[in-house]
Amino acid sequence: MQTNQNQSLNQNQNLNLNTLDALNRFEQLAEAYIQELENYSLEELTRKPDEDQWSLGQMYVHLIRSALYRHLPIMEACRTSSGSEEAAGKTERGVEAYARGSYPPIRIQVPPSKEYTPLQPESKDELVSGLREVIRAMRAIQPTLADIPPANTVEHPGFGGLNAVEWFSLVEMHYRHHLRQKERLDAFLRETKEASGA
């Protein structure tokens, strides 16, 4: 009995270290996103390359809202999920993504829609406070993840059944994935500035 308790304790300690590492990586990334905001005017943040693409500000809103209103609530839902409907586990894409530790290095485009397309931000402060709220929420949930059974999963549309720790790691992976989009939008803003002679 004591051996089982010790094994369980060791697993929880290892899990805590892994999620703490993921939290630290996420915080560094979120802080970098916050620092970068100093480089843009609100007009630049809301400028779109074309009607079907997001502005940089919309990308920020997407990162904030996906973490606060999708990923974090799903981590909580894993507390009570039996995982029975996710018996198949991760999809092949999910296995590959978690083995690699990142999203596939491809551009993912979703057709514009009222449900999915983020609104333009109204101010830079809105984006800073949103990112700070995500950091606070991630810090708050991290110590509780070891109490959520890893067999409890909630389905991700592309990656299959993920447990709370995997959803937690996904937030950092998602923020890192959007760095490619940020690079494209930064290039667009530079070209626009050069073309206008500013």
Disulfide bonds with the S-S distance in Angstrom:
none
